[in-house]
Amino acid sequence: SSGINAEYGDNMLGFTVLSLLIQLTHSVSVSSITVETGTGKHDGTEDTLTMTIYGSKRDAERISLGKGFTAGSRRTISRSTPDIGTLECVVFQTSGDDFWVPKEVTLNTKDGVSFSFPNSRGFGLSNKEKMTSGWAAAIGFCTPITESTAGKPRKCTIKTRTSRTKHAETDNCLLVPRIYGEHGVVLGESMDRMNHDDFKPGALDTFTYQNMQNVGKVKCLSFNVLRGDDAWLFSYATVQCDDESVKTFRNSQNQWLSYDVSEGVRFIKMC
């Protein structure tokens, strides 16, 4: 119904996930985005902000929010999207290496519904390769698809096997995973371990996420490419959360992943 306001919190480095568990089956068409920047001395940025909104029907990719996000500012930017279905996740990036700390982000829809995401733990955004704790190359907010059962956060491990096909490896492809469970969806931190050369030919890479939102039994896994000019081909990926059995997802169509759509696809979902 009109006037609903859903508020979200965070619980993992670099990406924020839902803390208030409510049922969200509302179909979303965004009309504007309200961005509040933190009040710290260095919380503002001179860089351009971009945002990608992920929905159950389609994604609204790399929406430019422009510049002017000074410390303590509150700006509402008019941006229209088609019906994306149920809201799943929102991811922000900056155009440069300047730090930015959001205080709260609100998506306003065409029918008066708003979804607010407070950054209560003060995560920061930066493209710098050597990031300190609390900074990430992308900041994301997620919401469950349906009402979740109450459950403690859990540890999930994603493993990927890079193909041995020529040029399958990559060192310049920022990947973000989403785990779909029986109660919702959760966004993982970018799959890029500091000081480690990931995705070599034939390599089995392991990415562990502590305190992940519990969305129930794992059903599907997806990868999104947020940036990078290199393609990656993987054979399969596995997910295991706490004591659940390992779930294997195969790249049966041998789809290459790349931000450059002439080399591959930016998104793959496996169920």
N, C-alpha and C positions, 0 to 999 in steps of 0.2 A: 504494500500500500504506500501511497505518497507520504513523504516525510520521514521515512525510515532512515536512521543513521546507524551504521555499523562501525564500531571502533575496534582497532586491532593493535596488538603489541608485537614484541619481538623476543627471540630467545636463541639466536645463533649468530656467530660472527659473519659479517658481510651481507647477510640477508635476514629480513625480518619475516616472521611467520605468525599465524593467528594465535592469540591467547584467549580471546572470548569466543566460545564455540556456539554459533547460532546457525539456523538453517538459512541457506542462501540459494534460492532457486530463481531469483529475479533476473530477467533478461536485461542486459545493460547496453545503453547507447549513451556515450559520454558527450556532454555539452561543454564542460569546462573543467579545469584543474586548478585547485587552490594550493599553493606551495608556501609553507612557512619555513624560513631558514633559521637555524639556531642563533642564539644571542651571543655566543662566544666571540671573542675578538677576531678570530681567524675562521669563523664558520662560513662566511660568505665566499662567493667565487665570481671571477670575471669570465669564466668559461661558459660556453653554451651547454644547456642541459637538454638531453633527449630522453624520451620515455617510450617504453613498449608496453602495451596492455595485452595480456593473454586472456582469451575467452574460450568457452567450450565450443563455439561455432567458428570463430576466426580470431586472428590477432590484428592489432593495430600497431604497426611497426614504426619505431624510431620517429616518434612525434616530437618535433622540435619545440621546446618551450622558450627558446631565446636566451637572452642574458639578463643581467640586472638583479641577481639573487644576492643582495648584500645582507650582512649580518643583521638579524632582527626583522627582516622584511617579510611582508605577507602579500603575495601576488596571486591574482586570479587570471588565468589565461584561457581565452575562449578557444577550444579545440573540439571539433566534432568528429565522432566516429560512427560507423554503421553499427547495427545490432551485433555485438560480439558474443551474445549468449550469456551464460553465467560467468561472472567475473572469477578468474582463477588467480592470476598474478600480475604484478606491476613491477617493472624493472627500470631503474634510472642509470644513466651514464653521463659523463662529462666529456667535452671535446678536447680537453687538455690535461695538464698535470696539476692544476690548481685544486686544492682541497675544497670540499663542500660538505656541510653537515646539515641535513634537513631536520626540522623540528617536528613537522607534521605535513602530510600530504592528503588532500581530499579530492576524490573524484565526484563530480556533480553530474547527474544524468538528466536526460531530456524530460523525464517525467517527475523530477523533484526528489529523487532518491539520492542520498549521498553516502559515500564510503570513506571513512577517515582512518588514516594509518599513522599513529604517533611513533616517532623514533625515540622511544623512551630510554634506550641505552646509548644513545649518542653515536651511532655508527657514522663513519665518514666515508666519502667517496673520492677516489683519486685514481688516475691512470698510471701513477708511478709504479715501476716494477718492484722496487724495494719498499714495500708498505710495512708500517708498524702495526701492532695489534690494534684492532678496532677500525682499520681502514680496508676498503675493498675496491676492486675495479668496477663493480656494479653493486647496487643496492636494490634488493627486491622485497616486495610485500606479497604475501599469499593469503588466500582465504579458502576454506573447504568448499567443495561442491555441494555437499549436503551436511546436515547436522552430524557432528562427530560424537561418538561415545566418549565419556570421560576416560582419560588414560594418561599415564605419565609419559613425558618425552622419552624417546628411545634413541639408541644408536643404530644408524643405518650405514651399510657399506656397499658402495658401488664399485664393481670391477669391470674394466673394459679390455678387450683383446683387439689390438690393432692388427689389421690385415698384413700379410706379407706381400701383397700386390705392390708392384713398383710405384713409388711415390705415395704410398698409403699413409706414411707418417706425416706429422705436422709439428711445428714449433711456434705457430702463429695462428691460433684458432681458439678464441675464448668461448668455452662451452659451459652451459648452465643446465643441470639436470632437473627434471621434475618427476617426483614419484607420485603415482596415482593409487590411492587405496580405496577400500570399500566405503570409506566415510568422507573422502576429500582428496585434496592434492597439496603437496608441500614442495617448496623450491629449495634446491641445494645450493651451496656455495659454489662458485666457479671452479671448474675442474682444471686447476692450474696450480700445482704445488710449487712453492717458492724453492729456489735452488735445486730443482730437480727437472731433468729433461724428460717430459712425459711423451707418450704416444710414439715410441720408436717402433720400427717394423717388427711385427710379431710379439710385441711386449704386452704383458698383462699388468695394467696399472690399477692401483687401489686407492680409492678416495673414501675416507671415513668421516661421517658427520655425526657429531655428538649432540644430544638433546634435541633431536628432530621431532617436530610435531607428530603425534601419533594419529595417523589417518586410517588405521586398520590394516587388514590383510592387503599386501601389495598386489595390484592388478596390472598396472601398466608403467612404462618408463618412457620419458621423452628427453631429447637433447635439443637445445636451442643454441645457435651460433649468434653471439652478440657482436663480434667484430673479428677481424683478421683477414689476411689475404692468401691464406694457404688452406688447401682442402685436406680432409681426413677421412679415411675409410676404416671402419672397424668391422670385425666379424661377428662379435656378440658382446653382450653386457649382462652382468648379473647384479641382483639386488638381494641383500639379506638384512633384515631389521631385527635386532635382538635375537631371540631364539627361533624365529620363523625359519622355515626351510628356504633354501636358496631358490630364487626365481630367475630363470634364464630367458633373455630376450635376444633373438637372433636378427641380424641385419640380412634378412632373406633375399631382399631385392638388391643387395650390394649398393646401397645409396651412399654417395659421397656427401659429406657435410662441409659446407663452406659458406662464408658470408657473401662471396661472389657467386651469384646465382648461375653464372655461365659455367661454373666448375662443380656445382652441387646444390643441395637444398639447405635451407637455413634451419629446418625443423624436421625431426623424425619422431614419431610416436609408435611404440611397440607394445602390443598387448597379448 
